[in-house]
C-alpha cells in the first residue's frame, strides 16, 4: 500500500514509447543512475524488451519495483488473468510489484475489472494493485467495490494542469496519486518561471517541475532518452521549494493544458 512512499519508488522510470536499442540504452542508464522503479504496460508493446534488459542488467529482483498495466481490451474475464500471465512471462518474473488497470473501461462500470485485478493480487501475480486515469468519483467508488487497498491512481500531473479535484479525492480515499507526463512532454519549458526558480536553487527547470510534483505528495514517473535528463530527473531529493515558489508554480495550473484526452485515447473518461 505504501510502496510509493518508499524513497526509491517515488521516482519511476517510464518506458513509453521506447522500444529496441533506445529502450535498452535508456533503461540501462536509468538503472545505473539509481532508478529501481520501472513503469511499463501491455499497451506499450515493450514488456518483453523491458524484461530482457532488466535480466541482462542483473539487479536482484527484490530491489526492483516493476509496474505494468492491463490493457482495457483484456478486461473481459476470459482475457484478464491470461494477459497478466503473458505480461509476467514477457517481463521474466513471477510477479509484478504493481499491477494497474490502464484506463477505466468504456461505459464506466469499473466493478468487473477491479474484481479481476483483486483476483490477480490474491493469486500472487502482483504485490500491489492500482489504477490509472480514474476520476475522483471512480476513486471513491473503487473503495466500496474491493477490499484490497489501491496503491496508486496514475494520472497526468504537471504544473500546467489543475488536478485539485483528484488531489482531494486522494486525501479522502487514501489512494496516492502518481504522475505521468510530468514535464508535460516538454511544454513546461516554454514557461520562463521554471528557469527563474531553477537559477535561485542551482537546479535545472526540469528538476523544479519534478520537485513541485513531489511536494504535492505525488510520486513521479519520468521518461527520457538523454543520459543528462535521466540523471537530472532522479536527482531531485536534496532540496525543497519554498511555500512561495510552490504557490508561484500553482498559479500556472490554471493554464489547463491537458495532453492525454479522447483525441488520443478512446478510453478517456470525462475528466474532473
Ligand atoms: N498511465 C498512462 O495512461 C500513461 C500515459 C502516458 C505516459 N505514462 C507513463 O509515464 C511516463 C512519462 O510520461 P511521458 O513520457 O508521456 O511524458 P513526460 O515525461 O512529460 O515527457 C517525456 C519527454 O520529455 C522530455 N524530457 C524528459 N525529462 C526532461 C528534462 N529533464 N528536460 C528536458 N526534457 C525532458 C523527453 O525527451 P528526451 O528524451 O529528449 O529527454 C521526452 O520526450 C511514460 O514513459 C509512461 O511510462 C503513463
py3Dmol code that shows the C-alpha trace and the ligand (Angstrom):
import py3Dmol

protein = """\
ATOM      1  CA  UNK A   1       0.000   0.000   0.000  1.00  0.00           C
ATOM      2  CA  UNK A   2       2.669   2.453   0.999  1.00  0.00           C
ATOM      3  CA  UNK A   3       5.062   1.355  -1.741  1.00  0.00           C
ATOM      4  CA  UNK A   4       5.025   4.746  -3.470  1.00  0.00           C
ATOM      5  CA  UNK A   5       6.114   6.435  -0.270  1.00  0.00           C
ATOM      6  CA  UNK A   6       9.370   4.466  -0.164  1.00  0.00           C
ATOM      7  CA  UNK A   7      12.016   6.955  -1.276  1.00  0.00           C
ATOM      8  CA  UNK A   8      13.340   4.872  -4.184  1.00  0.00           C
ATOM      9  CA  UNK A   9       9.872   4.268  -5.549  1.00  0.00           C
ATOM     10  CA  UNK A  10       8.882   7.927  -5.514  1.00  0.00           C
ATOM     11  CA  UNK A  11      10.828   8.239  -8.768  1.00  0.00           C
ATOM     12  CA  UNK A  12       9.888   5.781 -11.513  1.00  0.00           C
ATOM     13  CA  UNK A  13      11.405   5.477 -14.945  1.00  0.00           C
ATOM     14  CA  UNK A  14       8.672   5.345 -17.593  1.00  0.00           C
ATOM     15  CA  UNK A  15       9.214   3.350 -20.769  1.00  0.00           C
ATOM     16  CA  UNK A  16       6.584   4.708 -23.164  1.00  0.00           C
ATOM     17  CA  UNK A  17       7.143   4.980 -26.156  1.00  0.00           C
ATOM     18  CA  UNK A  18      10.565   3.362 -26.022  1.00  0.00           C
ATOM     19  CA  UNK A  19      11.473   0.252 -27.937  1.00  0.00           C
ATOM     20  CA  UNK A  20      14.565  -1.546 -29.242  1.00  0.00           C
ATOM     21  CA  UNK A  21      18.036  -0.142 -28.690  1.00  0.00           C
ATOM     22  CA  UNK A  22      16.694   3.205 -27.451  1.00  0.00           C
ATOM     23  CA  UNK A  23      14.713   1.439 -24.719  1.00  0.00           C
ATOM     24  CA  UNK A  24      17.667  -0.739 -23.771  1.00  0.00           C
ATOM     25  CA  UNK A  25      20.162   2.136 -23.545  1.00  0.00           C
ATOM     26  CA  UNK A  26      17.771   4.449 -21.697  1.00  0.00           C
ATOM     27  CA  UNK A  27      16.732   1.774 -19.194  1.00  0.00           C
ATOM     28  CA  UNK A  28      20.332   0.751 -18.598  1.00  0.00           C
ATOM     29  CA  UNK A  29      21.264   4.359 -17.921  1.00  0.00           C
ATOM     30  CA  UNK A  30      18.283   4.769 -15.604  1.00  0.00           C
ATOM     31  CA  UNK A  31      19.298   1.727 -13.554  1.00  0.00           C
ATOM     32  CA  UNK A  32      22.929   2.938 -13.415  1.00  0.00           C
ATOM     33  CA  UNK A  33      21.635   6.312 -12.211  1.00  0.00           C
ATOM     34  CA  UNK A  34      19.793   4.616  -9.358  1.00  0.00           C
ATOM     35  CA  UNK A  35      16.220   4.139 -10.579  1.00  0.00           C
ATOM     36  CA  UNK A  36      14.742   0.922  -9.206  1.00  0.00           C
ATOM     37  CA  UNK A  37      11.120   1.579 -10.098  1.00  0.00           C
ATOM     38  CA  UNK A  38      10.215   0.876 -13.733  1.00  0.00           C
ATOM     39  CA  UNK A  39       6.892   1.591 -15.428  1.00  0.00           C
ATOM     40  CA  UNK A  40       5.634  -0.334 -18.449  1.00  0.00           C
ATOM     41  CA  UNK A  41       2.264  -1.528 -19.794  1.00  0.00           C
ATOM     42  CA  UNK A  42       0.760  -4.150 -22.067  1.00  0.00           C
ATOM     43  CA  UNK A  43      -0.224  -1.246 -24.327  1.00  0.00           C
ATOM     44  CA  UNK A  44       3.408  -0.119 -24.799  1.00  0.00           C
ATOM     45  CA  UNK A  45       4.376  -3.365 -26.565  1.00  0.00           C
ATOM     46  CA  UNK A  46       7.758  -3.349 -24.830  1.00  0.00           C
ATOM     47  CA  UNK A  47       7.311  -5.650 -21.807  1.00  0.00           C
ATOM     48  CA  UNK A  48       9.494  -8.366 -23.363  1.00  0.00           C
ATOM     49  CA  UNK A  49      12.310  -5.895 -24.028  1.00  0.00           C
ATOM     50  CA  UNK A  50      11.986  -4.433 -20.543  1.00  0.00           C
ATOM     51  CA  UNK A  51      12.185  -7.957 -19.090  1.00  0.00           C
ATOM     52  CA  UNK A  52      15.181  -8.871 -21.231  1.00  0.00           C
ATOM     53  CA  UNK A  53      17.059  -5.675 -20.349  1.00  0.00           C
ATOM     54  CA  UNK A  54      16.363  -5.994 -16.615  1.00  0.00           C
ATOM     55  CA  UNK A  55      17.586  -9.573 -16.691  1.00  0.00           C
ATOM     56  CA  UNK A  56      20.770  -8.544 -18.523  1.00  0.00           C
ATOM     57  CA  UNK A  57      21.479  -5.791 -16.003  1.00  0.00           C
ATOM     58  CA  UNK A  58      21.187  -8.355 -13.226  1.00  0.00           C
ATOM     59  CA  UNK A  59      19.897  -6.214 -10.346  1.00  0.00           C
ATOM     60  CA  UNK A  60      18.338  -8.556  -7.739  1.00  0.00           C
ATOM     61  CA  UNK A  61      14.612  -8.839  -8.415  1.00  0.00           C
ATOM     62  CA  UNK A  62      13.793  -7.921  -4.816  1.00  0.00           C
ATOM     63  CA  UNK A  63      15.400  -4.487  -5.326  1.00  0.00           C
ATOM     64  CA  UNK A  64      13.212  -3.636  -8.306  1.00  0.00           C
ATOM     65  CA  UNK A  65       9.701  -2.244  -8.355  1.00  0.00           C
ATOM     66  CA  UNK A  66       8.153  -3.253 -11.677  1.00  0.00           C
ATOM     67  CA  UNK A  67       4.794  -1.783 -12.655  1.00  0.00           C
ATOM     68  CA  UNK A  68       2.737  -2.953 -15.606  1.00  0.00           C
ATOM     69  CA  UNK A  69      -0.813  -2.171 -16.661  1.00  0.00           C
ATOM     70  CA  UNK A  70      -3.634  -4.276 -18.036  1.00  0.00           C
ATOM     71  CA  UNK A  71      -4.915  -3.086 -21.435  1.00  0.00           C
ATOM     72  CA  UNK A  72      -8.690  -2.375 -21.437  1.00  0.00           C
ATOM     73  CA  UNK A  73      -9.075  -4.860 -24.307  1.00  0.00           C
ATOM     74  CA  UNK A  74      -8.083  -7.513 -21.761  1.00  0.00           C
ATOM     75  CA  UNK A  75     -10.734  -6.559 -19.194  1.00  0.00           C
ATOM     76  CA  UNK A  76     -13.182  -9.315 -20.267  1.00  0.00           C
ATOM     77  CA  UNK A  77     -12.884 -12.144 -17.717  1.00  0.00           C
ATOM     78  CA  UNK A  78     -11.605 -14.721 -20.213  1.00  0.00           C
ATOM     79  CA  UNK A  79      -8.676 -12.449 -21.176  1.00  0.00           C
ATOM     80  CA  UNK A  80      -7.751 -10.750 -17.907  1.00  0.00           C
ATOM     81  CA  UNK A  81      -5.673 -13.295 -15.992  1.00  0.00           C
ATOM     82  CA  UNK A  82      -4.168 -14.902 -19.129  1.00  0.00           C
ATOM     83  CA  UNK A  83      -3.000 -11.435 -20.219  1.00  0.00           C
ATOM     84  CA  UNK A  84      -1.354 -10.898 -16.814  1.00  0.00           C
ATOM     85  CA  UNK A  85       0.343 -14.304 -17.086  1.00  0.00           C
ATOM     86  CA  UNK A  86       1.624 -13.267 -20.527  1.00  0.00           C
ATOM     87  CA  UNK A  87       2.963  -9.993 -19.102  1.00  0.00           C
ATOM     88  CA  UNK A  88       4.807 -11.890 -16.365  1.00  0.00           C
ATOM     89  CA  UNK A  89       6.311 -14.211 -18.931  1.00  0.00           C
ATOM     90  CA  UNK A  90       7.462 -11.289 -21.088  1.00  0.00           C
ATOM     91  CA  UNK A  91       8.841  -9.466 -18.064  1.00  0.00           C
ATOM     92  CA  UNK A  92      10.655 -12.674 -16.991  1.00  0.00           C
ATOM     93  CA  UNK A  93       9.264 -12.556 -13.487  1.00  0.00           C
ATOM     94  CA  UNK A  94       6.810 -14.482 -11.302  1.00  0.00           C
ATOM     95  CA  UNK A  95       5.111 -11.326 -10.046  1.00  0.00           C
ATOM     96  CA  UNK A  96       4.949  -7.602 -10.665  1.00  0.00           C
ATOM     97  CA  UNK A  97       5.270  -5.183  -7.792  1.00  0.00           C
ATOM     98  CA  UNK A  98       2.363  -3.085  -9.003  1.00  0.00           C
ATOM     99  CA  UNK A  99      -0.386  -4.094 -11.416  1.00  0.00           C
ATOM    100  CA  UNK A 100      -2.582  -1.261 -12.694  1.00  0.00           C
ATOM    101  CA  UNK A 101      -5.746  -1.061 -14.737  1.00  0.00           C
ATOM    102  CA  UNK A 102      -4.507   1.223 -17.524  1.00  0.00           C
ATOM    103  CA  UNK A 103      -7.824   3.007 -18.164  1.00  0.00           C
ATOM    104  CA  UNK A 104     -11.352   2.899 -16.822  1.00  0.00           C
ATOM    105  CA  UNK A 105     -13.495   0.651 -19.022  1.00  0.00           C
ATOM    106  CA  UNK A 106     -15.576   2.160 -21.801  1.00  0.00           C
ATOM    107  CA  UNK A 107     -19.108   2.501 -20.418  1.00  0.00           C
ATOM    108  CA  UNK A 108     -17.816   3.337 -16.973  1.00  0.00           C
ATOM    109  CA  UNK A 109     -18.712   0.169 -14.999  1.00  0.00           C
ATOM    110  CA  UNK A 110     -15.472  -0.190 -13.062  1.00  0.00           C
ATOM    111  CA  UNK A 111     -16.557  -3.107 -10.837  1.00  0.00           C
ATOM    112  CA  UNK A 112     -15.774  -6.143 -13.072  1.00  0.00           C
ATOM    113  CA  UNK A 113     -12.190  -5.120 -13.921  1.00  0.00           C
ATOM    114  CA  UNK A 114     -11.465  -4.087 -10.320  1.00  0.00           C
ATOM    115  CA  UNK A 115     -12.619  -7.501  -9.063  1.00  0.00           C
ATOM    116  CA  UNK A 116     -10.391  -9.243 -11.603  1.00  0.00           C
ATOM    117  CA  UNK A 117      -7.499  -7.018 -10.562  1.00  0.00           C
ATOM    118  CA  UNK A 118      -8.067  -8.068  -6.961  1.00  0.00           C
ATOM    119  CA  UNK A 119      -8.133 -11.704  -8.088  1.00  0.00           C
ATOM    120  CA  UNK A 120      -4.718 -11.251  -9.750  1.00  0.00           C
ATOM    121  CA  UNK A 121      -3.430  -9.874  -6.457  1.00  0.00           C
ATOM    122  CA  UNK A 122      -4.884 -12.777  -4.453  1.00  0.00           C
ATOM    123  CA  UNK A 123      -3.291 -15.239  -6.874  1.00  0.00           C
ATOM    124  CA  UNK A 124       0.109 -13.684  -6.171  1.00  0.00           C
ATOM    125  CA  UNK A 125       0.643 -12.149  -9.610  1.00  0.00           C
ATOM    126  CA  UNK A 126       1.029  -8.671  -8.087  1.00  0.00           C
ATOM    127  CA  UNK A 127       2.320  -7.447  -4.718  1.00  0.00           C
ATOM    128  CA  UNK A 128       0.211  -4.294  -5.034  1.00  0.00           C
ATOM    129  CA  UNK A 129      -2.620  -3.207  -7.289  1.00  0.00           C
ATOM    130  CA  UNK A 130      -3.765   0.177  -8.507  1.00  0.00           C
ATOM    131  CA  UNK A 131      -5.492   2.109 -11.247  1.00  0.00           C
ATOM    132  CA  UNK A 132      -4.693   4.743 -13.811  1.00  0.00           C
ATOM    133  CA  UNK A 133      -6.733   7.555 -15.312  1.00  0.00           C
ATOM    134  CA  UNK A 134      -9.538   7.175 -12.755  1.00  0.00           C
ATOM    135  CA  UNK A 135     -11.715  10.182 -11.975  1.00  0.00           C
ATOM    136  CA  UNK A 136     -12.315  11.326  -8.390  1.00  0.00           C
ATOM    137  CA  UNK A 137     -15.711   9.590  -8.296  1.00  0.00           C
ATOM    138  CA  UNK A 138     -14.174   6.363  -9.590  1.00  0.00           C
ATOM    139  CA  UNK A 139     -11.569   6.531  -6.811  1.00  0.00           C
ATOM    140  CA  UNK A 140     -14.351   6.809  -4.223  1.00  0.00           C
ATOM    141  CA  UNK A 141     -16.416   4.040  -5.853  1.00  0.00           C
ATOM    142  CA  UNK A 142     -13.406   1.720  -6.093  1.00  0.00           C
ATOM    143  CA  UNK A 143     -13.004   1.806  -2.304  1.00  0.00           C
ATOM    144  CA  UNK A 144     -16.530   0.421  -1.973  1.00  0.00           C
ATOM    145  CA  UNK A 145     -16.074  -2.273  -4.620  1.00  0.00           C
ATOM    146  CA  UNK A 146     -12.914  -4.078  -3.479  1.00  0.00           C
ATOM    147  CA  UNK A 147     -11.281  -4.596  -0.090  1.00  0.00           C
ATOM    148  CA  UNK A 148      -7.662  -4.604  -1.264  1.00  0.00           C
ATOM    149  CA  UNK A 149      -6.168  -1.100  -0.906  1.00  0.00           C
ATOM    150  CA  UNK A 150      -5.207   0.615  -4.162  1.00  0.00           C
ATOM    151  CA  UNK A 151      -1.567   1.681  -4.138  1.00  0.00           C
ATOM    152  CA  UNK A 152      -1.993   4.481  -6.681  1.00  0.00           C
ATOM    153  CA  UNK A 153      -4.042   6.273  -9.296  1.00  0.00           C
ATOM    154  CA  UNK A 154      -1.508   7.134 -12.031  1.00  0.00           C
ATOM    155  CA  UNK A 155      -2.674  10.284 -13.793  1.00  0.00           C
ATOM    156  CA  UNK A 156      -1.490  13.178 -15.921  1.00  0.00           C
ATOM    157  CA  UNK A 157       0.042  15.524 -13.371  1.00  0.00           C
ATOM    158  CA  UNK A 158       2.214  18.568 -14.093  1.00  0.00           C
ATOM    159  CA  UNK A 159       2.178  22.302 -13.308  1.00  0.00           C
ATOM    160  CA  UNK A 160       0.105  23.259 -16.349  1.00  0.00           C
ATOM    161  CA  UNK A 161      -2.963  21.296 -15.250  1.00  0.00           C
ATOM    162  CA  UNK A 162      -5.102  21.754 -12.150  1.00  0.00           C
ATOM    163  CA  UNK A 163      -5.685  18.372 -10.523  1.00  0.00           C
ATOM    164  CA  UNK A 164      -7.083  19.668  -7.209  1.00  0.00           C
ATOM    165  CA  UNK A 165     -10.241  17.566  -7.541  1.00  0.00           C
ATOM    166  CA  UNK A 166      -8.206  14.368  -7.844  1.00  0.00           C
ATOM    167  CA  UNK A 167      -5.933  15.535  -5.073  1.00  0.00           C
ATOM    168  CA  UNK A 168      -8.883  15.982  -2.717  1.00  0.00           C
ATOM    169  CA  UNK A 169     -10.166  12.511  -3.664  1.00  0.00           C
ATOM    170  CA  UNK A 170      -6.711  11.131  -2.952  1.00  0.00           C
ATOM    171  CA  UNK A 171      -6.728  12.635   0.545  1.00  0.00           C
ATOM    172  CA  UNK A 172     -10.265  11.365   1.164  1.00  0.00           C
ATOM    173  CA  UNK A 173      -9.716   7.820  -0.090  1.00  0.00           C
ATOM    174  CA  UNK A 174      -6.073   7.337   0.901  1.00  0.00           C
ATOM    175  CA  UNK A 175      -5.255   6.330  -2.694  1.00  0.00           C
ATOM    176  CA  UNK A 176      -1.953   8.075  -3.530  1.00  0.00           C
ATOM    177  CA  UNK A 177      -1.547   9.788  -6.900  1.00  0.00           C
ATOM    178  CA  UNK A 178       1.433   9.208  -9.179  1.00  0.00           C
ATOM    179  CA  UNK A 179       2.260  11.339 -12.190  1.00  0.00           C
ATOM    180  CA  UNK A 180       2.686  10.815 -15.886  1.00  0.00           C
ATOM    181  CA  UNK A 181       3.543  13.485 -18.449  1.00  0.00           C
ATOM    182  CA  UNK A 182       5.380  15.038 -15.500  1.00  0.00           C
ATOM    183  CA  UNK A 183       7.141  17.635 -17.674  1.00  0.00           C
ATOM    184  CA  UNK A 184       4.089  17.879 -19.970  1.00  0.00           C
ATOM    185  CA  UNK A 185       6.250  16.322 -22.709  1.00  0.00           C
ATOM    186  CA  UNK A 186       8.411  19.442 -22.737  1.00  0.00           C
ATOM    187  CA  UNK A 187       5.625  22.052 -22.764  1.00  0.00           C
ATOM    188  CA  UNK A 188       6.586  23.271 -19.259  1.00  0.00           C
ATOM    189  CA  UNK A 189       9.910  24.524 -20.600  1.00  0.00           C
ATOM    190  CA  UNK A 190       8.117  27.262 -22.551  1.00  0.00           C
ATOM    191  CA  UNK A 191       7.400  28.978 -19.198  1.00  0.00           C
ATOM    192  CA  UNK A 192      10.310  31.169 -18.001  1.00  0.00           C
ATOM    193  CA  UNK A 193       9.201  30.814 -14.363  1.00  0.00           C
ATOM    194  CA  UNK A 194      10.913  27.418 -14.087  1.00  0.00           C
ATOM    195  CA  UNK A 195      14.278  28.751 -15.315  1.00  0.00           C
ATOM    196  CA  UNK A 196      13.957  31.703 -12.966  1.00  0.00           C
ATOM    197  CA  UNK A 197      13.282  29.498  -9.926  1.00  0.00           C
ATOM    198  CA  UNK A 198      15.914  26.985 -11.073  1.00  0.00           C
ATOM    199  CA  UNK A 199      18.598  29.651 -11.044  1.00  0.00           C
ATOM    200  CA  UNK A 200      17.809  30.548  -7.441  1.00  0.00           C
ATOM    201  CA  UNK A 201      18.161  26.910  -6.297  1.00  0.00           C
ATOM    202  CA  UNK A 202      21.104  25.958  -8.533  1.00  0.00           C
ATOM    203  CA  UNK A 203      18.903  23.335 -10.220  1.00  0.00           C
ATOM    204  CA  UNK A 204      17.514  22.774 -13.718  1.00  0.00           C
ATOM    205  CA  UNK A 205      13.985  23.812 -14.779  1.00  0.00           C
ATOM    206  CA  UNK A 206      13.023  20.134 -15.067  1.00  0.00           C
ATOM    207  CA  UNK A 207      14.125  19.473 -11.507  1.00  0.00           C
ATOM    208  CA  UNK A 208      11.970  22.360 -10.274  1.00  0.00           C
ATOM    209  CA  UNK A 209       8.933  20.893 -12.045  1.00  0.00           C
ATOM    210  CA  UNK A 210       9.524  17.420 -10.584  1.00  0.00           C
ATOM    211  CA  UNK A 211      10.197  18.776  -7.101  1.00  0.00           C
ATOM    212  CA  UNK A 212       6.884  20.669  -7.264  1.00  0.00           C
ATOM    213  CA  UNK A 213       5.103  17.388  -8.059  1.00  0.00           C
ATOM    214  CA  UNK A 214       6.823  15.543  -5.198  1.00  0.00           C
ATOM    215  CA  UNK A 215       5.984  18.318  -2.739  1.00  0.00           C
ATOM    216  CA  UNK A 216       2.339  17.977  -3.810  1.00  0.00           C
ATOM    217  CA  UNK A 217       2.591  14.473  -2.328  1.00  0.00           C
ATOM    218  CA  UNK A 218       2.590  12.831  -5.769  1.00  0.00           C
ATOM    219  CA  UNK A 219       5.232  10.297  -6.829  1.00  0.00           C
ATOM    220  CA  UNK A 220       6.774  10.854 -10.242  1.00  0.00           C
ATOM    221  CA  UNK A 221       7.136   8.927 -13.480  1.00  0.00           C
ATOM    222  CA  UNK A 222       9.560  10.415 -15.953  1.00  0.00           C
ATOM    223  CA  UNK A 223      10.878   9.231 -19.281  1.00  0.00           C
ATOM    224  CA  UNK A 224      13.932  10.423 -21.133  1.00  0.00           C
ATOM    225  CA  UNK A 225      16.354   9.071 -23.698  1.00  0.00           C
ATOM    226  CA  UNK A 226      19.082  11.568 -22.742  1.00  0.00           C
ATOM    227  CA  UNK A 227      21.546  10.491 -20.038  1.00  0.00           C
ATOM    228  CA  UNK A 228      21.785  14.024 -18.604  1.00  0.00           C
ATOM    229  CA  UNK A 229      17.978  14.332 -18.351  1.00  0.00           C
ATOM    230  CA  UNK A 230      17.643  10.818 -16.886  1.00  0.00           C
ATOM    231  CA  UNK A 231      20.163  11.692 -14.173  1.00  0.00           C
ATOM    232  CA  UNK A 232      18.715  15.160 -13.501  1.00  0.00           C
ATOM    233  CA  UNK A 233      15.188  13.768 -13.191  1.00  0.00           C
ATOM    234  CA  UNK A 234      16.403  11.359 -10.493  1.00  0.00           C
ATOM    235  CA  UNK A 235      18.437  13.951  -8.615  1.00  0.00           C
ATOM    236  CA  UNK A 236      15.547  15.815  -7.007  1.00  0.00           C
ATOM    237  CA  UNK A 237      15.690  14.760  -3.376  1.00  0.00           C
ATOM    238  CA  UNK A 238      18.251  17.192  -1.958  1.00  0.00           C
ATOM    239  CA  UNK A 239      16.353  20.468  -2.000  1.00  0.00           C
ATOM    240  CA  UNK A 240      12.970  21.848  -1.001  1.00  0.00           C
ATOM    241  CA  UNK A 241      10.927  24.505  -2.782  1.00  0.00           C
ATOM    242  CA  UNK A 242       9.710  27.274  -0.513  1.00  0.00           C
ATOM    243  CA  UNK A 243       5.982  27.808   0.026  1.00  0.00           C
ATOM    244  CA  UNK A 244       6.131  30.961  -2.078  1.00  0.00           C
ATOM    245  CA  UNK A 245       7.779  29.172  -5.011  1.00  0.00           C
ATOM    246  CA  UNK A 246       5.247  26.327  -4.722  1.00  0.00           C
ATOM    247  CA  UNK A 247       2.472  28.939  -4.871  1.00  0.00           C
ATOM    248  CA  UNK A 248       4.024  30.684  -7.889  1.00  0.00           C
ATOM    249  CA  UNK A 249       4.032  27.370  -9.739  1.00  0.00           C
ATOM    250  CA  UNK A 250       0.497  26.556  -8.501  1.00  0.00           C
ATOM    251  CA  UNK A 251      -0.653  29.706 -10.295  1.00  0.00           C
ATOM    252  CA  UNK A 252       0.277  28.089 -13.643  1.00  0.00           C
ATOM    253  CA  UNK A 253      -2.145  25.193 -13.158  1.00  0.00           C
ATOM    254  CA  UNK A 254      -4.914  27.478 -14.433  1.00  0.00           C
ATOM    255  CA  UNK A 255      -3.346  27.047 -17.896  1.00  0.00           C
ATOM    256  CA  UNK A 256      -5.448  23.902 -18.292  1.00  0.00           C
ATOM    257  CA  UNK A 257      -3.012  22.205 -20.670  1.00  0.00           C
ATOM    258  CA  UNK A 258      -4.040  18.540 -20.900  1.00  0.00           C
ATOM    259  CA  UNK A 259      -2.126  16.181 -23.164  1.00  0.00           C
ATOM    260  CA  UNK A 260      -3.941  12.862 -22.891  1.00  0.00           C
ATOM    261  CA  UNK A 261      -7.627  13.126 -23.780  1.00  0.00           C
ATOM    262  CA  UNK A 262     -10.204  11.443 -26.003  1.00  0.00           C
ATOM    263  CA  UNK A 263      -8.469  12.709 -29.144  1.00  0.00           C
ATOM    264  CA  UNK A 264      -5.513  10.438 -28.220  1.00  0.00           C
ATOM    265  CA  UNK A 265      -7.206   7.542 -26.437  1.00  0.00           C
ATOM    266  CA  UNK A 266     -10.740   6.167 -26.824  1.00  0.00           C
ATOM    267  CA  UNK A 267     -10.930   5.210 -23.122  1.00  0.00           C
ATOM    268  CA  UNK A 268     -10.509   8.732 -21.721  1.00  0.00           C
ATOM    269  CA  UNK A 269     -13.323   9.412 -19.219  1.00  0.00           C
ATOM    270  CA  UNK A 270     -14.985  12.788 -18.590  1.00  0.00           C
ATOM    271  CA  UNK A 271     -12.096  14.333 -16.690  1.00  0.00           C
ATOM    272  CA  UNK A 272     -12.705  16.197 -13.446  1.00  0.00           C
TER     273      UNK A 272
END
"""
ligand_1 = """\
48
LIG
N -0.905 5.700 -17.355
C -0.960 6.317 -18.508
O -2.020 6.397 -19.157
C 0.287 6.962 -19.055
C 0.205 7.875 -20.111
C 1.388 8.453 -20.591
C 2.600 8.119 -20.016
N 2.658 7.215 -18.974
C 3.945 6.828 -18.333
O 4.599 7.993 -17.836
C 5.912 8.090 -18.410
C 6.293 9.557 -18.565
O 5.339 10.258 -19.324
P 5.626 10.793 -20.778
O 6.887 10.194 -21.282
O 4.404 10.605 -21.554
O 5.798 12.366 -20.593
P 6.960 13.317 -19.995
O 7.790 12.582 -19.004
O 6.271 14.569 -19.601
O 7.804 13.697 -21.287
C 8.800 12.928 -21.842
C 9.530 13.833 -22.818
O 10.114 14.916 -22.111
C 11.500 15.010 -22.360
N 12.175 15.199 -21.064
C 12.142 14.373 -20.003
N 12.848 14.889 -18.983
C 13.349 16.069 -19.418
C 14.173 17.072 -18.832
N 14.635 16.949 -17.573
N 14.497 18.173 -19.565
C 14.042 18.285 -20.832
N 13.258 17.382 -21.458
C 12.915 16.292 -20.751
C 11.913 13.705 -23.002
O 12.812 13.977 -24.062
P 14.349 13.458 -24.074
O 14.268 12.001 -24.365
O 14.936 14.270 -25.163
O 14.926 13.769 -22.716
C 10.613 13.110 -23.556
O 10.472 13.465 -24.910
C 5.811 7.291 -19.722
O 7.057 6.877 -20.188
C 4.921 6.152 -19.295
O 5.663 5.149 -18.614
C 1.517 6.653 -18.487
"""
view = py3Dmol.view(width=600, height=400)
view.addModel(protein, "pdb")
view.setStyle({"model": 0}, {"cartoon": {"style": "trace"}})
view.addModel(ligand_1, "xyz")
view.setStyle({"model": 1}, {"stick": {}})
view.zoomTo()
view.show()
